Amino acid sequence: MFPDFQLEFDLPESGSREEGINIRSTCNVTYCRRLSKDSYHLGLNFVDLSQTDARLVADYINSKSAKPLIH
């Protein structure tokens, strides 16, 4: 229903890094719920994400959650 698209975002700085980490990937929408007229809640699937970027995203998510979500 939704075409693949390029997503680019920055993870906030972590550890000794002074700048954020730029992540780029092809994604597709796996879930979409309209919240209001111009606001949506989306679930995204990373289609093309390097192993290094996948580990950085997983580490960031795990550091922000009380219980690790990704092993």
mmCIF file as Biopython writes it, N, C-alpha, C and O atoms, coordinates in Angstrom:
data_model
#
loop_
_atom_site.group_PDB
_atom_site.id
_atom_site.type_symbol
_atom_site.label_atom_id
_atom_site.label_alt_id
_atom_site.label_comp_id
_atom_site.label_asym_id
_atom_site.label_entity_id
_atom_site.label_seq_id
_atom_site.pdbx_PDB_ins_code
_atom_site.Cartn_x
_atom_site.Cartn_y
_atom_site.Cartn_z
_atom_site.occupancy
_atom_site.B_iso_or_equiv
_atom_site.auth_seq_id
_atom_site.auth_asym_id
_atom_site.pdbx_PDB_model_num
ATOM 1   N N  . MET A ? 1  ? 0.829  -1.192 0.000  1.0 0.0 1  A 1 
ATOM 2   C CA . MET A ? 1  ? 0.000  0.000  0.000  1.0 0.0 1  A 1 
ATOM 3   C C  . MET A ? 1  ? 0.875  1.257  0.000  1.0 0.0 1  A 1 
ATOM 4   O O  . MET A ? 1  ? 0.569  2.227  -0.694 1.0 0.0 1  A 1 
ATOM 5   N N  . PHE A ? 2  ? 1.964  1.241  0.780  1.0 0.0 2  A 1 
ATOM 6   C CA . PHE A ? 2  ? 2.872  2.384  0.843  1.0 0.0 2  A 1 
ATOM 7   C C  . PHE A ? 2  ? 4.178  2.018  0.147  1.0 0.0 2  A 1 
ATOM 8   O O  . PHE A ? 2  ? 4.686  0.914  0.345  1.0 0.0 2  A 1 
ATOM 9   N N  . PRO A ? 3  ? 4.726  2.909  -0.652 1.0 0.0 3  A 1 
ATOM 10  C CA . PRO A ? 3  ? 6.008  2.601  -1.314 1.0 0.0 3  A 1 
ATOM 11  C C  . PRO A ? 3  ? 7.174  2.699  -0.326 1.0 0.0 3  A 1 
ATOM 12  O O  . PRO A ? 3  ? 7.080  3.386  0.691  1.0 0.0 3  A 1 
ATOM 13  N N  . ASP A ? 4  ? 8.283  1.998  -0.639 1.0 0.0 4  A 1 
ATOM 14  C CA . ASP A ? 4  ? 9.507  2.157  0.143  1.0 0.0 4  A 1 
ATOM 15  C C  . ASP A ? 4  ? 9.990  3.598  0.015  1.0 0.0 4  A 1 
ATOM 16  O O  . ASP A ? 4  ? 9.751  4.248  -1.002 1.0 0.0 4  A 1 
ATOM 17  N N  . PHE A ? 5  ? 10.662 4.090  1.037  1.0 0.0 5  A 1 
ATOM 18  C CA . PHE A ? 5  ? 11.185 5.456  1.000  1.0 0.0 5  A 1 
ATOM 19  C C  . PHE A ? 5  ? 12.511 5.508  1.750  1.0 0.0 5  A 1 
ATOM 20  O O  . PHE A ? 5  ? 12.822 4.618  2.543  1.0 0.0 5  A 1 
ATOM 21  N N  . GLN A ? 6  ? 13.278 6.545  1.497  1.0 0.0 6  A 1 
ATOM 22  C CA . GLN A ? 6  ? 14.554 6.764  2.163  1.0 0.0 6  A 1 
ATOM 23  C C  . GLN A ? 6  ? 14.309 7.559  3.452  1.0 0.0 6  A 1 
ATOM 24  O O  . GLN A ? 6  ? 13.660 8.605  3.433  1.0 0.0 6  A 1 
ATOM 25  N N  . LEU A ? 7  ? 14.828 7.055  4.554  1.0 0.0 7  A 1 
ATOM 26  C CA . LEU A ? 7  ? 14.712 7.706  5.852  1.0 0.0 7  A 1 
ATOM 27  C C  . LEU A ? 7  ? 16.107 8.040  6.345  1.0 0.0 7  A 1 
ATOM 28  O O  . LEU A ? 7  ? 17.005 7.199  6.303  1.0 0.0 7  A 1 
ATOM 29  N N  . GLU A ? 8  ? 16.289 9.254  6.808  1.0 0.0 8  A 1 
ATOM 30  C CA . GLU A ? 8  ? 17.559 9.683  7.388  1.0 0.0 8  A 1 
ATOM 31  C C  . GLU A ? 8  ? 17.249 10.411 8.688  1.0 0.0 8  A 1 
ATOM 32  O O  . GLU A ? 8  ? 16.398 11.300 8.729  1.0 0.0 8  A 1 
ATOM 33  N N  . PHE A ? 9  ? 17.955 10.018 9.759  1.0 0.0 9  A 1 
ATOM 34  C CA . PHE A ? 9  ? 17.745 10.659 11.051 1.0 0.0 9  A 1 
ATOM 35  C C  . PHE A ? 9  ? 19.030 10.615 11.852 1.0 0.0 9  A 1 
ATOM 36  O O  . PHE A ? 9  ? 19.936 9.838  11.551 1.0 0.0 9  A 1 
ATOM 37  N N  . ASP A ? 10 ? 19.104 11.447 12.866 1.0 0.0 10 A 1 
ATOM 38  C CA . ASP A ? 10 ? 20.270 11.496 13.748 1.0 0.0 10 A 1 
ATOM 39  C C  . ASP A ? 10 ? 19.910 10.933 15.107 1.0 0.0 10 A 1 
ATOM 40  O O  . ASP A ? 10 ? 18.911 11.328 15.707 1.0 0.0 10 A 1 
ATOM 41  N N  . LEU A ? 11 ? 20.721 10.013 15.589 1.0 0.0 11 A 1 
ATOM 42  C CA . LEU A ? 11 ? 20.615 9.568  16.979 1.0 0.0 11 A 1 
ATOM 43  C C  . LEU A ? 11 ? 21.357 10.596 17.819 1.0 0.0 11 A 1 
ATOM 44  O O  . LEU A ? 11 ? 22.417 11.073 17.414 1.0 0.0 11 A 1 
ATOM 45  N N  . PRO A ? 12 ? 20.818 10.945 18.983 1.0 0.0 12 A 1 
ATOM 46  C CA . PRO A ? 12 ? 21.530 11.894 19.839 1.0 0.0 12 A 1 
ATOM 47  C C  . PRO A ? 12 ? 22.918 11.372 20.194 1.0 0.0 12 A 1 
ATOM 48  O O  . PRO A ? 12 ? 23.181 10.171 20.128 1.0 0.0 12 A 1 
ATOM 49  N N  . GLU A ? 13 ? 23.794 12.287 20.570 1.0 0.0 13 A 1 
ATOM 50  C CA . GLU A ? 13 ? 25.156 11.888 20.947 1.0 0.0 13 A 1 
ATOM 51  C C  . GLU A ? 13 ? 25.106 10.869 22.072 1.0 0.0 13 A 1 
ATOM 52  O O  . GLU A ? 13 ? 24.188 10.866 22.892 1.0 0.0 13 A 1 
ATOM 53  N N  . SER A ? 14 ? 26.106 10.011 22.092 1.0 0.0 14 A 1 
ATOM 54  C CA . SER A ? 14 ? 26.178 9.016  23.153 1.0 0.0 14 A 1 
ATOM 55  C C  . SER A ? 14 ? 27.637 8.807  23.544 1.0 0.0 14 A 1 
ATOM 56  O O  . SER A ? 14 ? 28.543 8.911  22.717 1.0 0.0 14 A 1 
ATOM 57  N N  . GLY A ? 15 ? 27.837 8.515  24.805 1.0 0.0 15 A 1 
ATOM 58  C CA . GLY A ? 15 ? 29.198 8.254  25.293 1.0 0.0 15 A 1 
ATOM 59  C C  . GLY A ? 15 ? 30.099 9.445  25.080 1.0 0.0 15 A 1 
ATOM 60  O O  . GLY A ? 15 ? 29.766 10.563 25.474 1.0 0.0 15 A 1 
ATOM 61  N N  . SER A ? 16 ? 31.255 9.209  24.447 1.0 0.0 16 A 1 
ATOM 62  C CA . SER A ? 16 ? 32.246 10.262 24.273 1.0 0.0 16 A 1 
ATOM 63  C C  . SER A ? 16 ? 32.059 11.032 22.960 1.0 0.0 16 A 1 
ATOM 64  O O  . SER A ? 16 ? 32.808 11.967 22.677 1.0 0.0 16 A 1 
ATOM 65  N N  . ARG A ? 17 ? 31.063 10.639 22.160 1.0 0.0 17 A 1 
ATOM 66  C CA . ARG A ? 17 ? 30.830 11.332 20.891 1.0 0.0 17 A 1 
ATOM 67  C C  . ARG A ? 17 ? 30.273 12.728 21.149 1.0 0.0 17 A 1 
ATOM 68  O O  . ARG A ? 17 ? 29.371 12.897 21.969 1.0 0.0 17 A 1 
ATOM 69  N N  . GLU A ? 18 ? 30.801 13.716 20.461 1.0 0.0 18 A 1 
ATOM 70  C CA . GLU A ? 18 ? 30.342 15.094 20.629 1.0 0.0 18 A 1 
ATOM 71  C C  . GLU A ? 18 ? 29.188 15.421 19.700 1.0 0.0 18 A 1 
ATOM 72  O O  . GLU A ? 18 ? 28.446 16.372 19.948 1.0 0.0 18 A 1 
ATOM 73  N N  . GLU A ? 19 ? 29.024 14.649 18.634 1.0 0.0 19 A 1 
ATOM 74  C CA . GLU A ? 19 ? 27.953 14.917 17.681 1.0 0.0 19 A 1 
ATOM 75  C C  . GLU A ? 19 ? 27.052 13.704 17.564 1.0 0.0 19 A 1 
ATOM 76  O O  . GLU A ? 19 ? 27.432 12.603 17.963 1.0 0.0 19 A 1 
ATOM 77  N N  . GLY A ? 20 ? 25.847 13.900 17.012 1.0 0.0 20 A 1 
ATOM 78  C CA . GLY A ? 20 ? 24.915 12.797 16.814 1.0 0.0 20 A 1 
ATOM 79  C C  . GLY A ? 20 ? 25.409 11.854 15.738 1.0 0.0 20 A 1 
ATOM 80  O O  . GLY A ? 20 ? 26.346 12.159 15.001 1.0 0.0 20 A 1 
ATOM 81  N N  . ILE A ? 21 ? 24.770 10.719 15.662 1.0 0.0 21 A 1 
ATOM 82  C CA . ILE A ? 21 ? 25.109 9.692  14.684 1.0 0.0 21 A 1 
ATOM 83  C C  . ILE A ? 21 ? 24.043 9.702  13.602 1.0 0.0 21 A 1 
ATOM 84  O O  . ILE A ? 21 ? 22.856 9.567  13.899 1.0 0.0 21 A 1 
ATOM 85  N N  . ASN A ? 22 ? 24.453 9.861  12.350 1.0 0.0 22 A 1 
ATOM 86  C CA . ASN A ? 22 ? 23.517 9.900  11.238 1.0 0.0 22 A 1 
ATOM 87  C C  . ASN A ? 22 ? 23.217 8.484  10.761 1.0 0.0 22 A 1 
ATOM 88  O O  . ASN A ? 22 ? 24.130 7.707  10.480 1.0 0.0 22 A 1 
ATOM 89  N N  . ILE A ? 23 ? 21.928 8.156  10.673 1.0 0.0 23 A 1 
ATOM 90  C CA . ILE A ? 23 ? 21.468 6.840  10.224 1.0 0.0 23 A 1 
ATOM 91  C C  . ILE A ? 23 ? 20.661 7.037  8.944  1.0 0.0 23 A 1 
ATOM 92  O O  . ILE A ? 23 ? 19.809 7.922  8.865  1.0 0.0 23 A 1 
ATOM 93  N N  . ARG A ? 24 ? 20.941 6.198  7.937  1.0 0.0 24 A 1 
ATOM 94  C CA . ARG A ? 24 ? 20.204 6.242  6.668  1.0 0.0 24 A 1 
ATOM 95  C C  . ARG A ? 24 ? 19.746 4.839  6.321  1.0 0.0 24 A 1 
ATOM 96  O O  . ARG A ? 24 ? 20.494 3.875  6.481  1.0 0.0 24 A 1 
ATOM 97  N N  . SER A ? 25 ? 18.505 4.728  5.843  1.0 0.0 25 A 1 
ATOM 98  C CA . SER A ? 25 ? 17.989 3.421  5.466  1.0 0.0 25 A 1 
ATOM 99  C C  . SER A ? 25 ? 16.802 3.566  4.532  1.0 0.0 25 A 1 
ATOM 100 O O  . SER A ? 25 ? 16.122 4.592  4.516  1.0 0.0 25 A 1 
ATOM 101 N N  . THR A ? 26 ? 16.570 2.524  3.762  1.0 0.0 26 A 1 
ATOM 102 C CA . THR A ? 26 ? 15.315 2.394  3.041  1.0 0.0 26 A 1 
ATOM 103 C C  . THR A ? 26 ? 14.332 1.772  4.026  1.0 0.0 26 A 1 
ATOM 104 O O  . THR A ? 26 ? 14.673 0.832  4.743  1.0 0.0 26 A 1 
ATOM 105 N N  . CYS A ? 27 ? 13.114 2.299  4.058  1.0 0.0 27 A 1 
ATOM 106 C CA . CYS A ? 27 ? 12.095 1.819  4.985  1.0 0.0 27 A 1 
ATOM 107 C C  . CYS A ? 27 ? 10.785 1.589  4.249  1.0 0.0 27 A 1 
ATOM 108 O O  . CYS A ? 27 ? 10.568 2.080  3.141  1.0 0.0 27 A 1 
ATOM 109 N N  . ASN A ? 28 ? 9.918  0.821  4.907  1.0 0.0 28 A 1 
ATOM 110 C CA . ASN A ? 28 ? 8.540  0.757  4.445  1.0 0.0 28 A 1 
ATOM 111 C C  . ASN A ? 28 ? 7.623  0.826  5.663  1.0 0.0 28 A 1 
ATOM 112 O O  . ASN A ? 28 ? 8.030  0.536  6.788  1.0 0.0 28 A 1 
ATOM 113 N N  . VAL A ? 29 ? 6.390  1.213  5.410  1.0 0.0 29 A 1 
ATOM 114 C CA . VAL A ? 29 ? 5.414  1.381  6.482  1.0 0.0 29 A 1 
ATOM 115 C C  . VAL A ? 29 ? 4.755  0.036  6.761  1.0 0.0 29 A 1 
ATOM 116 O O  . VAL A ? 29 ? 4.209  -0.594 5.855  1.0 0.0 29 A 1 
ATOM 117 N N  . THR A ? 30 ? 4.808  -0.403 8.016  1.0 0.0 30 A 1 
ATOM 118 C CA . THR A ? 30 ? 4.178  -1.657 8.405  1.0 0.0 30 A 1 
ATOM 119 C C  . THR A ? 30 ? 2.899  -1.426 9.202  1.0 0.0 30 A 1 
ATOM 120 O O  . THR A ? 30 ? 2.093  -2.340 9.378  1.0 0.0 30 A 1 
ATOM 121 N N  . TYR A ? 31 ? 2.720  -0.194 9.681  1.0 0.0 31 A 1 
ATOM 122 C CA . TYR A ? 31 ? 1.566  0.134  10.512 1.0 0.0 31 A 1 
ATOM 123 C C  . TYR A ? 31 ? 1.290  1.618  10.343 1.0 0.0 31 A 1 
ATOM 124 O O  . TYR A ? 31 ? 2.218  2.426  10.330 1.0 0.0 31 A 1 
ATOM 125 N N  . CYS A ? 32 ? 0.025  1.979  10.212 1.0 0.0 32 A 1 
ATOM 126 C CA . CYS A ? 32 ? -0.336 3.398  10.106 1.0 0.0 32 A 1 
ATOM 127 C C  . CYS A ? 32 ? -1.673 3.618  10.800 1.0 0.0 32 A 1 
ATOM 128 O O  . CYS A ? 32 ? -2.668 2.962  10.492 1.0 0.0 32 A 1 
ATOM 129 N N  . ARG A ? 33 ? -1.674 4.554  11.744 1.0 0.0 33 A 1 
ATOM 130 C CA . ARG A ? 33 ? -2.905 4.919  12.443 1.0 0.0 33 A 1 
ATOM 131 C C  . ARG A ? 33 ? -3.014 6.436  12.469 1.0 0.0 33 A 1 
ATOM 132 O O  . ARG A ? 33 ? -2.097 7.126  12.912 1.0 0.0 33 A 1 
ATOM 133 N N  . ARG A ? 34 ? -4.123 6.938  12.000 1.0 0.0 34 A 1 
ATOM 134 C CA . ARG A ? 34 ? -4.359 8.389  12.007 1.0 0.0 34 A 1 
ATOM 135 C C  . ARG A ? 34 ? -4.747 8.814  13.417 1.0 0.0 34 A 1 
ATOM 136 O O  . ARG A ? 34 ? -5.677 8.268  14.010 1.0 0.0 34 A 1 
ATOM 137 N N  . LEU A ? 35 ? -4.020 9.799  13.947 1.0 0.0 35 A 1 
ATOM 138 C CA . LEU A ? 35 ? -4.298 10.310 15.286 1.0 0.0 35 A 1 
ATOM 139 C C  . LEU A ? 35 ? -5.189 11.540 15.252 1.0 0.0 35 A 1 
ATOM 140 O O  . LEU A ? 35 ? -6.037 11.726 16.125 1.0 0.0 35 A 1 
ATOM 141 N N  . SER A ? 36 ? -4.996 12.370 14.251 1.0 0.0 36 A 1 
ATOM 142 C CA . SER A ? 36 ? -5.804 13.571 14.054 1.0 0.0 36 A 1 
ATOM 143 C C  . SER A ? 36 ? -5.684 13.976 12.586 1.0 0.0 36 A 1 
ATOM 144 O O  . SER A ? 36 ? -5.098 13.247 11.787 1.0 0.0 36 A 1 
ATOM 145 N N  . LYS A ? 37 ? -6.226 15.113 12.237 1.0 0.0 37 A 1 
ATOM 146 C CA . LYS A ? 37 ? -6.246 15.539 10.835 1.0 0.0 37 A 1 
ATOM 147 C C  . LYS A ? 37 ? -4.882 15.433 10.152 1.0 0.0 37 A 1 
ATOM 148 O O  . LYS A ? 37 ? -4.788 14.893 9.050  1.0 0.0 37 A 1 
ATOM 149 N N  . ASP A ? 38 ? -3.833 15.936 10.786 1.0 0.0 38 A 1 
ATOM 150 C CA . ASP A ? 38 ? -2.498 15.949 10.181 1.0 0.0 38 A 1 
ATOM 151 C C  . ASP A ? 38 ? -1.457 15.187 11.001 1.0 0.0 38 A 1 
ATOM 152 O O  . ASP A ? 38 ? -0.264 15.471 10.894 1.0 0.0 38 A 1 
ATOM 153 N N  . SER A ? 39 ? -1.886 14.236 11.808 1.0 0.0 39 A 1 
ATOM 154 C CA . SER A ? 39 ? -0.964 13.512 12.676 1.0 0.0 39 A 1 
ATOM 155 C C  . SER A ? 39 ? -1.213 12.004 12.563 1.0 0.0 39 A 1 
ATOM 156 O O  . SER A ? 39 ? -2.346 11.533 12.656 1.0 0.0 39 A 1 
ATOM 157 N N  . TYR A ? 40 ? -0.104 11.255 12.357 1.0 0.0 40 A 1 
ATOM 158 C CA . TYR A ? 40 ? -0.191 9.810  12.182 1.0 0.0 40 A 1 
ATOM 159 C C  . TYR A ? 40 ? 0.819  9.111  13.084 1.0 0.0 40 A 1 
ATOM 160 O O  . TYR A ? 40 ? 1.865  9.673  13.409 1.0 0.0 40 A 1 
ATOM 161 N N  . HIS A ? 41 ? 0.505  7.902  13.478 1.0 0.0 41 A 1 
ATOM 162 C CA . HIS A ? 41 ? 1.426  7.038  14.196 1.0 0.0 41 A 1 
ATOM 163 C C  . HIS A ? 41 ? 1.846  5.968  13.202 1.0 0.0 41 A 1 
ATOM 164 O O  . HIS A ? 41 ? 1.003  5.229  12.692 1.0 0.0 41 A 1 
ATOM 165 N N  . LEU A ? 42 ? 3.152  5.876  12.919 1.0 0.0 42 A 1 
ATOM 166 C CA . LEU A ? 42 ? 3.657  4.944  11.920 1.0 0.0 42 A 1 
ATOM 167 C C  . LEU A ? 42 ? 4.556  3.890  12.553 1.0 0.0 42 A 1 
ATOM 168 O O  . LEU A ? 42 ? 5.307  4.173  13.487 1.0 0.0 42 A 1 
ATOM 169 N N  . GLY A ? 43 ? 4.468  2.695  12.040 1.0 0.0 43 A 1 
ATOM 170 C CA . GLY A ? 43 ? 5.425  1.636  12.335 1.0 0.0 43 A 1 
ATOM 171 C C  . GLY A ? 43 ? 6.260  1.446  11.084 1.0 0.0 43 A 1 
ATOM 172 O O  . GLY A ? 43 ? 5.713  1.287  9.993  1.0 0.0 43 A 1 
ATOM 173 N N  . LEU A ? 44 ? 7.580  1.459  11.227 1.0 0.0 44 A 1 
ATOM 174 C CA . LEU A ? 44 ? 8.469  1.369  10.068 1.0 0.0 44 A 1 
ATOM 175 C C  . LEU A ? 44 ? 9.341  0.128  10.142 1.0 0.0 44 A 1 
ATOM 176 O O  . LEU A ? 44 ? 9.744  -0.304 11.223 1.0 0.0 44 A 1 
ATOM 177 N N  . ASN A ? 45 ? 9.626  -0.439 8.977  1.0 0.0 45 A 1 
ATOM 178 C CA . ASN A ? 45 ? 10.529 -1.572 8.839  1.0 0.0 45 A 1 
ATOM 179 C C  . ASN A ? 45 ? 11.760 -1.100 8.080  1.0 0.0 45 A 1 
ATOM 180 O O  . ASN A ? 45 ? 11.647 -0.554 6.983  1.0 0.0 45 A 1 
ATOM 181 N N  . PHE A ? 46 ? 12.942 -1.311 8.669  1.0 0.0 46 A 1 
ATOM 182 C CA . PHE A ? 46 ? 14.181 -0.984 7.972  1.0 0.0 46 A 1 
ATOM 183 C C  . PHE A ? 46 ? 14.447 -2.071 6.935  1.0 0.0 46 A 1 
ATOM 184 O O  . PHE A ? 46 ? 14.626 -3.235 7.292  1.0 0.0 46 A 1 
ATOM 185 N N  . VAL A ? 47 ? 14.474 -1.703 5.665  1.0 0.0 47 A 1 
ATOM 186 C CA . VAL A ? 47 ? 14.690 -2.649 4.577  1.0 0.0 47 A 1 
ATOM 187 C C  . VAL A ? 47 ? 16.168 -2.793 4.266  1.0 0.0 47 A 1 
ATOM 188 O O  . VAL A ? 47 ? 16.642 -3.892 3.978  1.0 0.0 47 A 1 
ATOM 189 N N  . ASP A ? 48 ? 16.891 -1.697 4.323  1.0 0.0 48 A 1 
ATOM 190 C CA . ASP A ? 48 ? 18.304 -1.673 3.950  1.0 0.0 48 A 1 
ATOM 191 C C  . ASP A ? 48 ? 19.064 -0.895 5.014  1.0 0.0 48 A 1 
ATOM 192 O O  . ASP A ? 48 ? 19.258 0.314  4.889  1.0 0.0 48 A 1 
ATOM 193 N N  . LEU A ? 49 ? 19.494 -1.596 6.062  1.0 0.0 49 A 1 
ATOM 194 C CA . LEU A ? 49 ? 20.195 -0.957 7.173  1.0 0.0 49 A 1 
ATOM 195 C C  . LEU A ? 49 ? 21.471 -1.755 7.417  1.0 0.0 49 A 1 
ATOM 196 O O  . LEU A ? 49 ? 21.426 -2.972 7.596  1.0 0.0 49 A 1 
ATOM 197 N N  . SER A ? 50 ? 22.601 -1.068 7.424  1.0 0.0 50 A 1 
ATOM 198 C CA . SER A ? 50 ? 23.873 -1.765 7.633  1.0 0.0 50 A 1 
ATOM 199 C C  . SER A ? 50 ? 23.910 -2.392 9.024  1.0 0.0 50 A 1 
ATOM 200 O O  . SER A ? 50 ? 23.199 -1.958 9.930  1.0 0.0 50 A 1 
ATOM 201 N N  . GLN A ? 51 ? 24.746 -3.416 9.183  1.0 0.0 51 A 1 
ATOM 202 C CA . GLN A ? 51 ? 24.881 -4.062 10.492 1.0 0.0 51 A 1 
ATOM 203 C C  . GLN A ? 51 ? 25.368 -3.079 11.552 1.0 0.0 51 A 1 
ATOM 204 O O  . GLN A ? 51 ? 24.928 -3.127 12.701 1.0 0.0 51 A 1 
ATOM 205 N N  . THR A ? 52 ? 26.273 -2.192 11.162 1.0 0.0 52 A 1 
ATOM 206 C CA . THR A ? 52 ? 26.781 -1.181 12.097 1.0 0.0 52 A 1 
ATOM 207 C C  . THR A ? 52 ? 25.660 -0.258 12.548 1.0 0.0 52 A 1 
ATOM 208 O O  . THR A ? 52 ? 25.504 -0.006 13.743 1.0 0.0 52 A 1 
ATOM 209 N N  . ASP A ? 53 ? 24.872 0.253  11.594 1.0 0.0 53 A 1 
ATOM 210 C CA . ASP A ? 53 ? 23.762 1.142  11.950 1.0 0.0 53 A 1 
ATOM 211 C C  . ASP A ? 53 ? 22.699 0.405  12.760 1.0 0.0 53 A 1 
ATOM 212 O O  . ASP A ? 53 ? 22.125 0.980  13.685 1.0 0.0 53 A 1 
ATOM 213 N N  . ALA A ? 54 ? 22.427 -0.858 12.427 1.0 0.0 54 A 1 
ATOM 214 C CA . ALA A ? 54 ? 21.451 -1.647 13.184 1.0 0.0 54 A 1 
ATOM 215 C C  . ALA A ? 54 ? 21.897 -1.782 14.638 1.0 0.0 54 A 1 
ATOM 216 O O  . ALA A ? 54 ? 21.077 -1.668 15.549 1.0 0.0 54 A 1 
ATOM 217 N N  . ARG A ? 55 ? 23.193 -2.025 14.863 1.0 0.0 55 A 1 
ATOM 218 C CA . ARG A ? 55 ? 23.718 -2.145 16.226 1.0 0.0 55 A 1 
ATOM 219 C C  . ARG A ? 55 ? 23.615 -0.802 16.959 1.0 0.0 55 A 1 
ATOM 220 O O  . ARG A ? 55 ? 23.269 -0.772 18.139 1.0 0.0 55 A 1 
ATOM 221 N N  . LEU A ? 56 ? 23.913 0.312  16.269 1.0 0.0 56 A 1 
ATOM 222 C CA . LEU A ? 56 ? 23.820 1.634  16.894 1.0 0.0 56 A 1 
ATOM 223 C C  . LEU A ? 56 ? 22.377 1.945  17.300 1.0 0.0 56 A 1 
ATOM 224 O O  . LEU A ? 56 ? 22.140 2.462  18.392 1.0 0.0 56 A 1 
ATOM 225 N N  . VAL A ? 57 ? 21.427 1.636  16.439 1.0 0.0 57 A 1 
ATOM 226 C CA . VAL A ? 57 ? 20.010 1.862  16.758 1.0 0.0 57 A 1 
ATOM 227 C C  . VAL A ? 57 ? 19.601 0.977  17.926 1.0 0.0 57 A 1 
ATOM 228 O O  . VAL A ? 57 ? 18.952 1.451  18.858 1.0 0.0 57 A 1 
ATOM 229 N N  . ALA A ? 58 ? 19.968 -0.302 17.891 1.0 0.0 58 A 1 
ATOM 230 C CA . ALA A ? 58 ? 19.627 -1.226 18.978 1.0 0.0 58 A 1 
ATOM 231 C C  . ALA A ? 58 ? 20.232 -0.759 20.303 1.0 0.0 58 A 1 
ATOM 232 O O  . ALA A ? 58 ? 19.558 -0.770 21.333 1.0 0.0 58 A 1 
ATOM 233 N N  . ASP A ? 59 ? 21.493 -0.353 20.278 1.0 0.0 59 A 1 
ATOM 234 C CA . ASP A ? 59 ? 22.148 0.133  21.497 1.0 0.0 59 A 1 
ATOM 235 C C  . ASP A ? 59 ? 21.444 1.369  22.043 1.0 0.0 59 A 1 
ATOM 236 O O  . ASP A ? 59 ? 21.262 1.502  23.253 1.0 0.0 59 A 1 
ATOM 237 N N  . TYR A ? 60 ? 21.053 2.265  21.155 1.0 0.0 60 A 1 
ATOM 238 C CA . TYR A ? 60 ? 20.351 3.483  21.593 1.0 0.0 60 A 1 
ATOM 239 C C  . TYR A ? 60 ? 19.007 3.120  22.231 1.0 0.0 60 A 1 
ATOM 240 O O  . TYR A ? 60 ? 18.680 3.611  23.310 1.0 0.0 60 A 1 
ATOM 241 N N  . ILE A ? 61 ? 18.232 2.263  21.567 1.0 0.0 61 A 1 
ATOM 242 C CA . ILE A ? 61 ? 16.927 1.866  22.107 1.0 0.0 61 A 1 
ATOM 243 C C  . ILE A ? 61 ? 17.101 1.176  23.454 1.0 0.0 61 A 1 
ATOM 244 O O  . ILE A ? 61 ? 16.383 1.477  24.408 1.0 0.0 61 A 1 
ATOM 245 N N  . ASN A ? 62 ? 18.045 0.261  23.531 1.0 0.0 62 A 1 
ATOM 246 C CA . ASN A ? 62 ? 18.270 -0.452 24.786 1.0 0.0 62 A 1 
ATOM 247 C C  . ASN A ? 62 ? 18.727 0.469  25.908 1.0 0.0 62 A 1 
ATOM 248 O O  . ASN A ? 62 ? 18.387 0.240  27.068 1.0 0.0 62 A 1 
ATOM 249 N N  . SER A ? 63 ? 19.492 1.506  25.581 1.0 0.0 63 A 1 
ATOM 250 C CA . SER A ? 63 ? 19.954 2.430  26.617 1.0 0.0 63 A 1 
ATOM 251 C C  . SER A ? 63 ? 18.837 3.321  27.140 1.0 0.0 63 A 1 
ATOM 252 O O  . SER A ? 63 ? 18.937 3.858  28.243 1.0 0.0 63 A 1 
ATOM 253 N N  . LYS A ? 64 ? 17.774 3.482  26.359 1.0 0.0 64 A 1 
ATOM 254 C CA . LYS A ? 64 ? 16.661 4.348  26.752 1.0 0.0 64 A 1 
ATOM 255 C C  . LYS A ? 64 ? 15.495 3.596  27.368 1.0 0.0 64 A 1 
ATOM 256 O O  . LYS A ? 64 ? 14.556 4.216  27.867 1.0 0.0 64 A 1 
ATOM 257 N N  . SER A ? 65 ? 15.538 2.268  27.340 1.0 0.0 65 A 1 
ATOM 258 C CA . SER A ? 65 ? 14.425 1.490  27.883 1.0 0.0 65 A 1 
ATOM 259 C C  . SER A ? 65 ? 14.840 0.847  29.202 1.0 0.0 65 A 1 
ATOM 260 O O  . SER A ? 65 ? 16.018 0.579  29.438 1.0 0.0 65 A 1 
ATOM 261 N N  . ALA A ? 66 ? 13.853 0.609  30.049 1.0 0.0 66 A 1 
ATOM 262 C CA . ALA A ? 66 ? 14.123 -0.046 31.320 1.0 0.0 66 A 1 
ATOM 263 C C  . ALA A ? 66 ? 14.463 -1.510 31.113 1.0 0.0 66 A 1 
ATOM 264 O O  . ALA A ? 66 ? 15.246 -2.086 31.869 1.0 0.0 66 A 1 
ATOM 265 N N  . LYS A ? 67 ? 13.875 -2.107 30.093 1.0 0.0 67 A 1 
ATOM 266 C CA . LYS A ? 67 ? 14.126 -3.512 29.772 1.0 0.0 67 A 1 
ATOM 267 C C  . LYS A ? 67 ? 14.538 -3.574 28.313 1.0 0.0 67 A 1 
ATOM 268 O O  . LYS A ? 67 ? 13.829 -3.032 27.465 1.0 0.0 67 A 1 
ATOM 269 N N  . PRO A ? 68 ? 15.645 -4.207 27.985 1.0 0.0 68 A 1 
ATOM 270 C CA . PRO A ? 68 ? 16.082 -4.256 26.584 1.0 0.0 68 A 1 
ATOM 271 C C  . PRO A ? 68 ? 15.011 -4.820 25.664 1.0 0.0 68 A 1 
ATOM 272 O O  . PRO A ? 68 ? 14.376 -5.828 25.976 1.0 0.0 68 A 1 
ATOM 273 N N  . LEU A ? 69 ? 14.814 -4.152 24.516 1.0 0.0 69 A 1 
ATOM 274 C CA . LEU A ? 69 ? 13.833 -4.573 23.543 1.0 0.0 69 A 1 
ATOM 275 C C  . LEU A ? 69 ? 14.450 -5.418 22.448 1.0 0.0 69 A 1 
ATOM 276 O O  . LEU A ? 69 ? 13.767 -6.243 21.841 1.0 0.0 69 A 1 
ATOM 277 N N  . ILE A ? 70 ? 15.739 -5.222 22.188 1.0 0.0 70 A 1 
ATOM 278 C CA . ILE A ? 70 ? 16.422 -5.908 21.099 1.0 0.0 70 A 1 
ATOM 279 C C  . ILE A ? 70 ? 17.616 -6.650 21.674 1.0 0.0 70 A 1 
ATOM 280 O O  . ILE A ? 70 ? 18.382 -6.085 22.454 1.0 0.0 70 A 1 
ATOM 281 N N  . HIS A ? 71 ? 17.776 -7.876 21.306 1.0 0.0 71 A 1 
ATOM 282 C CA . HIS A ? 71 ? 18.899 -8.679 21.808 1.0 0.0 71 A 1 
ATOM 283 C C  . HIS A ? 71 ? 19.920 -8.855 20.739 1.0 0.0 71 A 1 
ATOM 284 O O  . HIS A ? 71 ? 20.943 -9.502 20.963 1.0 0.0 71 A 1 
#
